[in-house]
Structure formats: structure tokens, C-alpha cells
């Protein structure tokens, strides 16, 4: 099969998989549990036909090559919107994985925001901004996606290392979402590192890139089709380190009622006072008995 025909078949297959994934999310009512993920799927389903029509129009030289600029702006707008939604999806996955530890969830979301802010600054500061006018948009968009990809990989590593402590199964949808996004983030890193402005859609690199996207979509569809196992309750002793950290994280940022604590007096002084009081009571009792 020629490579350009294979790319057309893979693009059509990707669109079908996005539709199937969106249908499974709606059927299982997962849009209530993962609203950002549902918005991400809806964005991809709605944008793909429009982008494919513009891409075909660019190849056929429709509208005096205005399709190129329309495709350029639409593609990178969807790309930037996807990067923003991916950040909120990471928060949703993290919140669902640690639903038994509300204190750690609140602390982790704060850390997520600061990590995203720091990663965004580092990524955008590394952009060369060598292109002029609108052609600087791809540099900015790729910088945003790199910062989100770092968070996605860190989230996947965190879930892999803490699955036993969180009582998280490999068949859980949370792990499936993190696994698919981890694969896509690695794919985006390669795309950002080796893509050039004149890269052809029929190149071998684009074929590998599209294959990785299809693999991620296949993972999500399988996780949505298979029944999700019931989440096991997390039980741990009171002296557990995770329990202590959850209590500490729950206390952070909450100002309770302030009370005044009086410092206790010296223990030796109190013992002397108690002995004197006992002697006085004994003498008074003896005096009353002798008087009677």
C-alpha cells in the first residue's frame, strides 16, 4: 500500500476511533466523572472533519490557496486548546486516583498548578521566536504541549509507583487514561523535536506519529468497553505515613478556632503543694476527732 494511501486510511481510522470513544463516554456517563476528557474528545471529533476538508482543499488548490492559511490557523488553534484541556485532564485523573485521600488531592492540585506554571515558563523561554508574524504560533503551541507532556509523564510515573498503596488496579480506567496520555506525550516530544515546517504528511515520521495516536485511542476504547473493577477500600493503620500526610495536607490552609493554652507549672512545685495540702487536711481531721 502506498504511504499516502496508508496515511489517508489511518486518518479515517483515527476519526472513527474518536467517534467510538465519544459514544462510549456518553453511554457510560463518564462525562460526569471526567468533564475535561469529554470536552477533549468532543473537540477532536468536531475538528477532525473540518481539518481534513481544509487539508484536501489545500492539496487541490481551492480558493487560491486560502485553504493553507485556514488550515494553519485551525490546526494550531485546536492544538493549543488541546494542550489546555490536557492540563485539566491530568487534574481529573489525579483526583480520581486519590479519591480516598482528599487532603492529598487538595495539596496535589496546588503542586500541579505550580509545576505547570514553572514548566510553562521554562518551555516558553526556550522558544527561539525566530519566525515572524503568525508563524510564531507553532513555536508557542509546541512549547505549551511540551510543558503539558512533562506533567502527563510525571502523572503516569506516579500512578505506576503508587498503585499498590492506592489500591489501584491495572484495569482501572484512571490508569488506562494515564497510559494513553503517557504514550501520546512521548509521541508529542518526538514530534516537537523532529518536526520541521516543511515536513510532508506522507513521510515515515508522520506514519509513526499517527500509529502512536491510533494505539492510544485503541487503549482508551478497550478500557471503556471492558467493565471497570470495583475500587477496593483503602485501609491503613493510624500510624501510617500516608495517613499522616493526608491529615497534614487536610490541615494546611484551614484556620481552625484558636485557643489559649496555659503552660503547666513546674512538676516539683505542684508535688510540694499537694503534700502540704495533705498534711493540713490530716491535722485538721485529727484536731476535730480529739475535740469530739
Buried (B, 14 or more C-beta within 10 A) or exposed (E): EEBEEBBBEBBEBBBEBBBBBBBBBEEBEBBEBBEBBBBBBBBBBEBBEBBBBBBEBBEEEBEEEEBBEBBBEBBBEBBBBBBBBBBBBBBBBBBBBBEBBEBBBBBBBEEBEEBBEEBBEEBBEEBEEEEEEEEBBBBBBBBBBBBBBBBBBBBBEBBBEEBEEBBBBEEBBBBBBBBBBBBBBBBBBEBBEEBEEEEEBBBEBBBEBBEBBBEBBBBBBEBBEEEBEEBEEBEEEEEEEBBEBBEEBBEEEEEEEEEEEEEEEEEEEEEEEEEEEEEEEEEEEEEEEEEE
